[in-house]
Amino acid sequence: MTARQEARLRRVIIHKYPDQVALPGLVWTRPQVRQLVRDWFGIGLSLVTIGKYLRSWGLSPQKPVRTAYEQNPDAVAQWLEADYPAIAARARKGGGVVLWLDQTGLRSDAAVGTTWAPVGQTPMVPKTGRRFGINVMAAISNKGELYFTCYTGTSPARQGHCVV
């Protein structure tokens, strides 16, 4: 490939998901990169060669973190600077404990694999909210006290009888 082709391909791998360039999926694999090189430049390369190109561009295979694209950084800052300190003070005053609660679904399908990204920069991929299988609700205190329940179907909190 020419230097210009390499630069274009590296830019796309870093800044786009495969599905944004008419390939399936949300993570970059060597076969997908090879297909993109074939589609865009008409060049057939081996997977070994594709891997050498990726590493020479400072990329490495990494498991991406999942991030909610709906997150509001201003609201997070407000909560950390004002809301949480008020909640913690009220709990201390009343002899209560602040619990960090979350729910998750344990599924039978595989987790996201690896994708290629610049070394030292963990990639992110969007995720779906659809779940099936067993659900877990867990709460932990700042001191490490853990409470949890497992259930199927609707959340116990929505049913009005959640005890942790």
N, C-alpha and C positions, 0 to 999 in steps of 0.2 A: 504494500500500500504506500501511497505517497504520504508525505508529512501532513499535507492538508487533509487527506482522507482520515488519517490517524486522529488528528485533532478533532475533526467533526464527529467521529465515532466515540471518542473519549467523552466529549461534551454531552452527547446524547445519553451515554451510559450513566453519567453522573447526574444529569438533570432531568431525565425522563424515565418513565416506567416502560417496560416492553409494550404494554397494550397501547401506549401513546404513539407507537411507531408500527402499528399493525401486526404486532406479535402477541402471542398469548401470555398471560400472567402478569405478575407485579414485581418479580425479581429477575435479575439478569443471570443467565447461565451461559457457559461457553457455547453450547449448541445454538442458543438464541443469537448470541453475538455473531457466530459463524453464519447463521442465516441472514442476519442484517447485512453483513459484509457481502454476501452473495447477492442479495436483493439490490443493495445500493450501488455496489461497485463492480459486480459481475466477477468477483474473485472468489475462488474456492480455496479455503484454508483448512488445515487439520485442526482438531481440538487442541492439540499440543501447541501449535503455533498461535492459536487464539489465546491460550493461557499465557504464553510468553509475551504477547502484545499487552494483555491486561496488566501483568506484573510490571512490565517496563513503563507503563503509564502511571505507576504508583497505586494500582488497585489490588485488592486482595479479597478473597471470598469471605463474607461475613454474614452472620445471622442478624437481620435488621430488627430494630425495636419497632413496636407498633405504637402509633401516636394518634390521638383523636384530632381530627382536622377541625373539629368544632371548638377546641379550646380557646378561651379568651384570655390572653396574657394580662390585660388590665384588671380583669376580675380576679385572677389568681393573685396578683400583687396586692390588691385591696384586701383579699381574704387573709393573706400571710401577714400583712402589716397591721391590720385593724381588727378584723373579725375573729380570727383565731385567738389572739391574745385576750380578747374580751371573753371568749368561751372558756379558755383555760382559767382565767381569774374567777369567773363565776363557779366553775367546778371546784376550785380550791376552797373558795369561800363556803360552799355548801357541802364540802366533804365528798364530792363526787369524783368520778373518774372519766376522763375523756377517752372514748373508744373510737378507733379508726375502723370503720366497717366497709366491707366490699362484698360483692356477690360475683360469682363466676360460674361458668358452665364447663364441665369436663366433657370433652367430646371424643368420639372414636376416630375422627379424621386427623391427619398429620398436621403438625405445626408448619409454619412458614420455613422454608429451607434457607439456603444462603444465596446471596447475590454479590456482585462485584462492586466495590466502592473504594475510594481513596483510603490508603492505610491510615488508621487512626481516626477515621470519620465513620461512625456507625450509621448505616443507612436506615431509612424509615420507609415503611409501606403502609398504605391504608388497610383497614380491616373491616370485616362485616360484623354486624351485631347479631346475626342469626346463630342460634345455638341449639343443640339437642343433647340428650344424655342426662346425666345427673348434675344437679346444681348444688352449689355450696355458698353459704353465707358465713362469713367469718369476721370477727372483730378482735382487735388487739389494742392493748393500752400502751402508753409510753414506757411502762415498766416491763412490757413483754407478756402480760397476761393475755391468754388466747381463749376465745370462745368461738364455737362454730356449730353449724347445723347443716345437714345434707337433706335434700328434698328433690322431688320431681314435680313437674308442673309449675303452677303459679307460686310466686314468692310467698313465704309465710307472712312477711310484713304486709303484703297486699291482702292477705286473707284475714288480717287483724289478730293473729295469734303468734307473733314472733317473740320468742324468749331466747336471749343469748346469755 
